[in-house]
Amino acid sequence: MTPAGYALRAYRDEDFDACAELWRRCGIAVSYNDPAADVALWQRSAEAEILVAERGRQLVGTVCVGHDGHRGWLYQVAVEPKLRHQGIGRKLVRAAEDWLLERGVPKVQLMIRPTNEGVRRFYESLGYELTPRLVMARWLKQLAGPQPVEPATLEVTITYLEMAEAPRLEPAHPPLNRRIALLRALRPTLKFYRFLYDAVGEEWTWWERRVIADEQLRAYIQDERVEVFVLYVEGQPAGFFELDGREPGVIDLAMFGLMPDFVGQGLGGWFLNAAVETAWERKPGRLTVNTCTLDHPRALPLYQKVGFTPLRRETKTIVDPRAIGILPPRATKG
């Protein structure tokens, strides 16, 4: 049994419609993978199995597992979106691993789209590790219509920084003759938060929170341990910063930025000082932040100037979110 009320079993022919619909809702049914053809292929193989999770008569999860005689593979790991974070996905993956172990397969592998950080974190929590390999492929069968084109990728270097004690900052003053206010948004609405995130981040390719489900993002931004502060200039929203205090003893400066119309007006240094001072007023053990090569080029030196120290760097390749429609294409200048 999975968590209370759920059961795992092998796929049956009458499950097809429910499986296909679940894969569609979970965003893993793509145009060039026909669910009917995929299911038929797995069913024809003696070295593959489809497992499903059900609650009563409702199909709520799937995993497709198989092996090539050397390594095991997982596909179509899906859980009904409204029922996630209840351990169903974990149980499906463990059941698939047990299926492989029973057949003497020593290792299991899977593929994740580079943009899918949530899925990556899920598998990391189960003990899976990133294996540096190049995945190469060629279509052996001509598909109807145009062949899918792999989207462009971006190489991104992320710098993780930390501050172990409150800095002694020199007083920084906002530009004179400007009406400026810094206010905390208490339990911000989802629409207002998405407006802030999109307005500040679109220029710098912020995309991760655009793809988070509304329910998950709302729960995060309205968590009492998460604080969102909005900068207003002449009565207009001009930027925001976000303090994530969910980890005991640590405050993460999770978001920080100005809207494009207010960049270059002498606000950045003062605004960052305000964010750091606000964070240390909560008396954490340490303050953290990260920035990447897609951010404003002055972001990293500005963080170091106020007292953050780089801890480590990580370089990874992601699918360009503009190439797959998560962000709009950049406007051409002419």
N, C-alpha and C positions, 0 to 999 in steps of 0.2 A: 504493500500500500504506500502511496505517496502521502503528503499531509492530509489530515482528517477529511474524509469524504471523497477522496480522489483515488482512482485505481489505474494501473498501467496494464496494457494488454497489447497483443499483436493486431495489426491493421486487418480490417475486413473490407470486402468490396463495397459494402454499403456505406463505408466511411468516406468515400471519395469526395462527395460534394462538400462535406463539412471540412475536410482537410484543405481542399482548394480554397474555400472561402476564408479559412483561418490564415493560410499563407498570404492571401491578398490583404487581409486586415493588418498583418504583421509586416507588410512591405517586402516580403521575400519572394513573391511571385513576379518575375520579370518577363518582359515581352518575348524573349527568345527561349524561355523554358516553359514548355507546355506541361502543366501538371499531369494531364492524362498520359502523355508519353513518358514522363519521368517515373510515375507510379508503375506503369506497365514494365518499364525497364528494370526497376528494382524487384518487381514480383517475378520476373523471368530468371533472376539471378539466384543461385543457391547460396551465394555469399553475401546476401544483403537482406535486411529486415526493416520494416517500418513499425515503429512502436507508437502507440497513442496513449494519452492520458484522458480519462473521462471522469466527469462528475455526474452521477446518475446516468442519464442518457445523453448528456452534452459532451461533445468532444472539445477538450480545452487545451490540448498540447500534442506535439508530435516531435519525433526525431527519426531520421533515416540513417541507418548505420550499415556499413559494409566494409569489405576489405579486398585488397587486390592480391592477396597471397603473401604480402610483405608488411603492409601498413593498413591500419584501420582508418576510416574516414567518417565524419559526421556531416550530415546535410539537413536542411529544413528543420532546424531546432526552433520551435515556435511555441509560444504560450499565449493564450487569450489575453490581450492587453489589459483588460480590467482585472485580471487575476494574477498579475505578475507580483513578484516579491513575496510569494507564499511558499517557495521551495519546489514548485512543480518543475521548472526548468532544470534545477539541480538534480532532481530525481530522474528525469528523462535522460540526462547526460550520463549519470551513474549507471542506469540500466543499460544504455548502449555500450558503455565501457565493459560491463559484466558480460554482455553478449560477445564482445570481441575476446575477452579473456577466456571464455569457455571454448573458443576456437583456437586458442594458442597464439593469438595476435599480440605482440608485445608492446605496440605503440599505436597511439591514435593521433590523427591530424585533422585539421579543418582549415578553412579559408574564411577570412573576414574582410569586408570592404574597408579600406583605410579610413573612411569617414565615420565608421560605426564605432565610436569610442565606448558607448554604453555596452555593446556586445563584447568588446575586448575586455573591459573591466569585469564583466560577468565571468568570462572564462579564466581570467587571472585569479579570481576568487576561488576557482575550483582547482588551481594548481597548474594551469596551462601556462606555457612560456612562449614568448616570441622566438621563432626559429629563423635565423637569417638565411633565406633561400630566394632564388628567383623563380617565380612561377611562370612557365611558358605554356602557350596553348595554340592550337590551330583548329579551325572548324573543319571537320571531315565531311559534313553533310551540308549541302546548300540549303539555306533557309528561304522560306517565302518572304519576299520583300527585301528591303535593304539589310545588309549585314550590320550587326551592332558594332559600334566604334568605341574603343576604349577611351574614356575621357582623359583629358590632360591631367598631369600630376604636378604637385609642388613639393619641393624639398624644404622642410621647415626645421630650424634649430631653435629649441626652447631652452631658455636659461632660467634655472630655479635659484631664487635668492632668499636670504634669511636675515633677520635683524634680531640679535639676542638681547638687546637692552634698548631702552628709550634713548634716542639721540639727543644731543644738545643742538637744536636747530637754531640758526640765525633767524631773527624775525623776518618773515616774508610778508609783503603787503600786496594786496590786489591793486590793480590800476586805480588811480584816483578818479574822482568824478564819475564813478560807475555805481549804480545801485545794485549791490550784490547780496544775495542771501544763500545760506546753506541750510537745508532743512532735511530732516529724516522723513522718509516716506513710510509711515506705519502701515504694515500689512498692505503693500502696494497691490493694486489690481493687476491681473495678468496683462491686460491690454496696455496699461501705462508702462509696465516693466518692459514689455516687448518693444514699445515705442522707444524707450531709452536705449535699450540694447541695440536695436537696429540703427537708430540715428547716430549713435556714437561709433558702433563697430563696423558698419558696412564698408567704410573706406579702408579699414584695416583687416578685412576678411574674417571678422568674427562670424562664425557659423554654428558653433556647437549648440547653442541654446535655441537656435531656430528650429532644430530638429527634435528637441525634447517635447514629449507629449504635454499637453496643457495641464493635466492633473499632476504630473510629476513636477513640472516647473512651478506651479502654484503652491504646492506643498513646500517646496524649497524656499521661495522668496517670502512666504508668510510664516516661516519658522521663526520663533522668537529669538533664536541664536544667530539669525542672519539679518544684517542691518543694511538698508539701502539709503544713501544720502544723495540728494539732488541739489546741484548748483543752479541757481537762478541769476541771470544777469538782465537787468532792466525788465524784470518780470517774466523773462522767457527761460525755459529749461535750457541749460548750456552744457551740462555734463553730469556724470554721476560716479560715485564709487560705492563699493559693496564690501562689507566685512563679514566673513564667514567664520563664526566662532563655534562651529559644531564639534570640532576636535578639542578635547579638554586641554587647556594650557596653551592653545595655539589660536591665533587669529590670522586668517589668510585674507590678504587684500585681493579678493577674487576678481573684481572688475574695477577699472579706473580709466576714465577717459573724458575728453571734451568732444562736443559736437563740432563738425567741420567749420561752421561759421565762427566759432569762438577760439579756434586754434591760432596761435601767433599773436595773441592779444595780451601776453604777459600774465596769463592766468594759471598756466601749468604748474610752475614751481610752488606758488602759494596754495593751489588746490591740493597738490600732493602732500605738502606739509600738513595741511588740515586733515587729510586722510590718516597720515601717520600719527599725528597727535591724538586724533579721535580713537584710533585703535589702541594706543598705549594707555589711554584713560581707562580702558577695560582691564588693565593690569594682566596681560597674558604673560606666559613664560617666554614666548617668542612670536615674532611677526614674520609671515612669509608672503612671497609674491612670485609670479613668473611672468616672463615676457618672451616673445618670439620674434623671428626675423620678418614676420609679416606686420608687426606693430610699427608705430612711428619710430624712425631711426634714433630719435633722442630719448626714447623710453628707457633703454638700459642704462645709459649714463646718468639719467635723471634719478633712477632708483638708487644707483650707487652713490650719487651725490648726497642723498638724504640719509644714507647709512646702511643700506642693504648690501650684503656681501654675497657674491655668486657661490653656490654650493656645487652645482653640477650642470652639465649641458647634455641635451639629447637631440639627435637629429633623426627625423623620420620623414617618410614620403607619404603624402596624403593626396587623394583625388581632389582636384581643384573644385571647390564648391560652386564656382561660377560656371564650370563646364557641365554640371549636372543639375543646374537650376535652383540650388539652395540659396545662392546669392545672384542678383541680377548682373549681367555683363557690365563691365566698366564702360562708362560713356566715353565715346571718342571725342577728342578735342580737335577742333578745326575751325 
